[in-house]
């Protein structure tokens, strides 16, 4: 009986660079899908603390695809805080509500530099979970010792499906680009 390897691998015709060259011909182009392979996302980026907000504000003017940048404007938010009571603002200082911001979102990214914003992370993540929105976290650990970085990671670990630790803020636009923000 032939195994999977035998079904998909032909030793007489291995995949070589010439196979890629054939795929680039006009003849093969007729079989290509003629529209983008994915739609743009509707992204919401939340800075959970003042230092994360400062890092986020540095990139808000870059060209993004339907990304909204928001800042949690108060400390001491707890897990029992209602979503309607989460204090948020846009980069221009205008107030925002969590409900209206994530209503049409596909992905939410949480940015944090301290471990003091676990309550805000939980409130946002809970609303994302209820709406089946992917919630990713970016722990900005630049300039901190390992225990400080661990605090940031632990404050978001339970709430983010994807959690990345970055040593500098240059990683923010790279992650947002990877998420098609």
NORFEN-V800334 format. One record per helix or strand of 2 or more residues. SS is the DSSP state (alpha for helix, beta for strand). FROM is the first residue (numbers start at 1). TO is the last residue. If there is no record, write none. Layout:
BEGIN
ss=<SS,SS>
from=<FROM,FROM>
to=<TO,TO>
END
This chain:
BEGIN
ss=<alpha,alpha,alpha,beta,alpha,beta,alpha,beta,beta,alpha,beta,alpha,beta,alpha,beta,alpha>
from=<4,17,26,43,50,67,83,88,95,98,107,118,134,146,162,171>
to=<8,23,29,47,57,72,85,90,96,102,112,130,140,156,166,178>
END
